[in-house]
Amino acid sequence: MEIYKIISDIMRNQNLSVADIAKKSNLPDSTVRGIVTRKQKNIALEVAFKLSQGLGVSSFFEKRLDKSRNAFYYIGVSRIE
């Protein structure tokens, strides 16, 4: 699942606004809004960590092994604590 979907689900389930998430994560409203509206498709690792801490999500990503290519990749997931 993509990060914007995870954040949108959390917003819906916890009745949070973009401003609420920005405040909890110590990020500008514009950063959170850009992610949620998909205008900002790539986010910095620091932003992902701030969001995960602010939202009480232990991880946005899960490491997986692609055996055919013998390489790791990451998929978007959410684990709400």
N, CA and C atoms as a LAMMPS dump frame, in Angstrom:
ITEM: TIMESTEP
0
ITEM: NUMBER OF ATOMS
243
ITEM: BOX BOUNDS ff ff ff
-5.0000000000000000e+02 5.0000000000000000e+02
-5.0000000000000000e+02 5.0000000000000000e+02
-5.0000000000000000e+02 5.0000000000000000e+02
ITEM: ATOMS id mol type element x y z
1 1 1 N 0.854 -1.177 0
2 1 2 C 0 0 0
3 1 3 C 0.899 1.239 0
4 2 1 N 0.502 2.23 -0.76
5 2 2 C 1.283 3.451 -0.856
6 2 3 C 1.077 4.327 0.377
7 3 1 N 2.083 5.145 0.678
8 3 2 C 2.047 5.944 1.898
9 3 3 C 0.835 6.868 1.944
10 4 1 N 0.489 7.487 0.826
11 4 2 C -0.658 8.399 0.861
12 4 3 C -1.935 7.651 1.242
13 5 1 N -2.05 6.383 0.835
14 5 2 C -3.235 5.594 1.201
15 5 3 C -3.226 5.259 2.685
16 6 1 N -2.055 4.935 3.202
17 6 2 C -1.93 4.632 4.636
18 6 3 C -2.33 5.852 5.458
19 7 1 N -1.785 7.006 5.083
20 7 2 C -2.096 8.234 5.818
21 7 3 C -3.577 8.577 5.686
22 8 1 N -4.124 8.439 4.495
23 8 2 C -5.557 8.717 4.291
24 8 3 C -6.425 7.798 5.136
25 9 1 N -6.057 6.513 5.231
26 9 2 C -6.804 5.568 6.068
27 9 3 C -6.745 5.97 7.537
28 10 1 N -5.559 6.346 7.995
29 10 2 C -5.4 6.768 9.388
30 10 3 C -6.224 8.033 9.645
31 11 1 N -6.175 8.972 8.697
32 11 2 C -6.962 10.199 8.845
33 11 3 C -8.444 9.879 8.982
34 12 1 N -8.936 9 8.126
35 12 2 C -10.346 8.626 8.135
36 12 3 C -10.712 7.885 9.428
37 13 1 N -9.887 6.913 9.809
38 13 2 C -10.192 6.088 10.979
39 13 3 C -10.095 6.852 12.294
40 14 1 N -9.178 7.81 12.359
41 14 2 C -8.977 8.552 13.605
42 14 3 C -9.564 9.963 13.549
43 15 1 N -10.279 10.257 12.444
44 15 2 C -10.909 11.563 12.267
45 15 3 C -9.897 12.7 12.43
46 16 1 N -8.788 12.596 11.706
47 16 2 C -7.719 13.587 11.765
48 16 3 C -7.693 14.417 10.487
49 17 1 N -7.293 15.649 10.623
50 17 2 C -7.117 16.525 9.461
51 17 3 C -5.64 16.565 9.084
52 18 1 N -5.36 17.178 7.953
53 18 2 C -3.966 17.369 7.54
54 18 3 C -3.224 18.163 8.609
55 19 1 N -3.868 19.19 9.135
56 19 2 C -3.246 20.018 10.179
57 19 3 C -2.935 19.196 11.434
58 20 1 N -3.843 18.293 11.796
59 20 2 C -3.613 17.425 12.961
60 20 3 C -2.376 16.562 12.758
61 21 1 N -2.271 15.957 11.582
62 21 2 C -1.136 15.08 11.29
63 21 3 C 0.158 15.88 11.238
64 22 1 N 0.1 17.049 10.627
65 22 2 C 1.286 17.903 10.547
66 22 3 C 1.781 18.261 11.948
67 23 1 N 0.847 18.611 12.822
68 23 2 C 1.221 18.982 14.193
69 23 3 C 1.802 17.787 14.948
70 24 1 N 1.163 16.631 14.846
71 24 2 C 1.644 15.428 15.533
72 24 3 C 3.019 14.992 15.031
73 25 1 N 3.272 15.242 13.74
74 25 2 C 4.508 14.785 13.11
75 25 3 C 5.585 15.863 13.047
76 26 1 N 5.24 17.064 13.504
77 26 2 C 6.176 18.183 13.454
78 26 3 C 6.645 18.463 12.022
79 27 1 N 5.674 18.509 11.111
80 27 2 C 5.93 18.773 9.698
81 27 3 C 5.038 19.926 9.233
82 28 1 N 5.451 20.64 8.185
83 28 2 C 4.576 21.679 7.636
84 28 3 C 3.299 21.077 7.045
85 29 1 N 2.2 21.809 7.166
86 29 2 C 0.938 21.366 6.564
87 29 3 C 1.115 21.06 5.082
88 30 1 N 1.889 21.908 4.395
89 30 2 C 2.063 21.748 2.947
90 30 3 C 2.726 20.415 2.597
91 31 1 N 3.625 19.94 3.449
92 31 2 C 4.287 18.65 3.203
93 31 3 C 3.278 17.515 3.306
94 32 1 N 2.503 17.52 4.373
95 32 2 C 1.504 16.465 4.58
96 32 3 C 0.441 16.528 3.49
97 33 1 N -0.02 17.722 3.175
98 33 2 C -1.043 17.881 2.134
99 33 3 C -0.522 17.383 0.782
100 34 1 N 0.745 17.675 0.471
101 34 2 C 1.34 17.22 -0.778
102 34 3 C 1.391 15.707 -0.882
103 35 1 N 1.633 15.037 0.243
104 35 2 C 1.675 13.571 0.258
105 35 3 C 0.274 12.996 0.094
106 36 1 N -0.664 13.528 0.855
107 36 2 C -2.035 13.011 0.844
108 36 3 C -2.714 13.221 -0.509
109 37 1 N -2.443 14.351 -1.153
110 37 2 C -3.066 14.633 -2.448
111 37 3 C -2.262 14.054 -3.608
112 38 1 N -1.188 13.387 -3.3
113 38 2 C -0.322 12.71 -4.274
114 38 3 C 0.435 13.68 -5.176
115 39 1 N 0.516 14.942 -4.797
116 39 2 C 1.32 15.9 -5.557
117 39 3 C 2.802 15.657 -5.279
118 40 1 N 3.076 15.152 -4.107
119 40 2 C 4.447 14.817 -3.71
120 40 3 C 4.532 13.295 -3.695
121 41 1 N 5.028 12.713 -4.776
122 41 2 C 5.029 11.257 -4.922
123 41 3 C 6.177 10.58 -4.185
124 42 1 N 7.301 11.255 -4.061
125 42 2 C 8.449 10.711 -3.339
126 42 3 C 8.665 11.544 -2.087
127 43 1 N 8.886 10.855 -0.979
128 43 2 C 9.121 11.597 0.255
129 43 3 C 10.466 11.195 0.835
130 44 1 N 11.058 12.129 1.54
131 44 2 C 12.35 11.89 2.166
132 44 3 C 12.181 10.908 3.327
133 45 1 N 13.216 10.165 3.597
134 45 2 C 13.182 9.196 4.687
135 45 3 C 12.893 9.884 6.021
136 46 1 N 13.456 11.064 6.224
137 46 2 C 13.225 11.812 7.457
138 46 3 C 11.737 12.139 7.63
139 47 1 N 11.069 12.486 6.54
140 47 2 C 9.634 12.783 6.576
141 47 3 C 8.851 11.522 6.933
142 48 1 N 9.222 10.4 6.333
143 48 2 C 8.551 9.126 6.633
144 48 3 C 8.697 8.772 8.109
145 49 1 N 9.887 8.98 8.672
146 49 2 C 10.091 8.684 10.091
147 49 3 C 9.259 9.607 10.976
148 50 1 N 9.215 10.894 10.643
149 50 2 C 8.414 11.83 11.438
150 50 3 C 6.937 11.469 11.378
151 51 1 N 6.464 11.099 10.2
152 51 2 C 5.067 10.684 10.063
153 51 3 C 4.782 9.43 10.874
154 52 1 N 5.672 8.453 10.795
155 52 2 C 5.433 7.203 11.527
156 52 3 C 5.416 7.444 13.032
157 53 1 N 6.307 8.303 13.52
158 53 2 C 6.325 8.607 14.95
159 53 3 C 5.085 9.397 15.358
160 54 1 N 4.735 10.394 14.58
161 54 2 C 3.587 11.238 14.904
162 54 3 C 2.265 10.495 14.86
163 55 1 N 2.164 9.504 13.969
164 55 2 C 0.917 8.766 13.804
165 55 3 C 0.863 7.476 14.611
166 56 1 N 1.952 7.145 15.282
167 56 2 C 1.971 5.899 16.058
168 56 3 C 2.008 4.671 15.183
169 57 1 N 2.635 4.801 14.03
170 57 2 C 2.778 3.684 13.098
171 57 3 C 4.204 3.19 13.223
172 58 1 N 4.369 1.907 13.447
173 58 2 C 5.727 1.404 13.668
174 58 3 C 6.54 1.312 12.391
175 59 1 N 5.88 1.192 11.259
176 59 2 C 6.627 1.08 10.009
177 59 3 C 5.727 1.383 8.821
178 60 1 N 6.263 2.083 7.836
179 60 2 C 5.565 2.29 6.58
180 60 3 C 6.013 1.276 5.534
181 61 1 N 7.155 0.641 5.791
182 61 2 C 7.741 -0.24 4.792
183 61 3 C 8.072 -1.601 5.361
184 62 1 N 7.995 -2.591 4.514
185 62 2 C 8.375 -3.949 4.888
186 62 3 C 9.382 -4.457 3.857
187 63 1 N 10.475 -4.98 4.345
188 63 2 C 11.528 -5.48 3.467
189 63 3 C 11.156 -6.878 2.977
190 64 1 N 11.235 -7.083 1.674
191 64 2 C 10.937 -8.381 1.066
192 64 3 C 12.102 -8.819 0.184
193 65 1 N 12.24 -10.112 0.002
194 65 2 C 13.29 -10.652 -0.855
195 65 3 C 12.688 -11.139 -2.159
196 66 1 N 13.233 -10.655 -3.265
197 66 2 C 12.856 -11.13 -4.592
198 66 3 C 13.875 -12.208 -4.95
199 67 1 N 13.498 -13.468 -4.758
200 67 2 C 14.426 -14.581 -4.959
201 67 3 C 14.882 -14.709 -6.404
202 68 1 N 14.033 -14.347 -7.348
203 68 2 C 14.412 -14.474 -8.755
204 68 3 C 15.541 -13.516 -9.127
205 69 1 N 15.595 -12.376 -8.452
206 69 2 C 16.657 -11.405 -8.739
207 69 3 C 17.682 -11.347 -7.619
208 70 1 N 17.47 -12.124 -6.567
209 70 2 C 18.344 -12.136 -5.397
210 70 3 C 18.575 -10.713 -4.879
211 71 1 N 17.468 -9.991 -4.706
212 71 2 C 17.556 -8.61 -4.257
213 71 3 C 16.39 -8.3 -3.322
214 72 1 N 16.63 -7.353 -2.437
215 72 2 C 15.582 -6.906 -1.53
216 72 3 C 14.841 -5.722 -2.133
217 73 1 N 13.588 -5.589 -1.755
218 73 2 C 12.799 -4.426 -2.128
219 73 3 C 11.87 -4.12 -0.97
220 74 1 N 11.275 -2.966 -0.988
221 74 2 C 10.39 -2.546 0.088
222 74 3 C 8.996 -2.324 -0.435
223 75 1 N 8.006 -2.739 0.35
224 75 2 C 6.618 -2.475 -0.002
225 75 3 C 6.017 -1.625 1.11
226 76 1 N 5.034 -0.847 0.762
227 76 2 C 4.379 -0.003 1.75
228 76 3 C 3.382 -0.81 2.567
229 77 1 N 3.499 -0.711 3.865
230 77 2 C 2.573 -1.364 4.785
231 77 3 C 2.34 -0.424 5.956
232 78 1 N 1.382 -0.742 6.77
233 78 2 C 1.217 0.027 7.988
234 78 3 C 1.015 -0.933 9.149
235 79 1 N 1.596 -0.558 10.257
236 79 2 C 1.416 -1.312 11.49
237 79 3 C 1.089 -0.293 12.559
238 80 1 N -0.147 -0.23 12.93
239 80 2 C -0.566 0.733 13.926
240 80 3 C -0.408 0.121 15.305
241 81 1 N 0.284 0.839 16.16
242 81 2 C 0.552 0.333 17.508
243 81 3 C -0.602 0.612 18.432
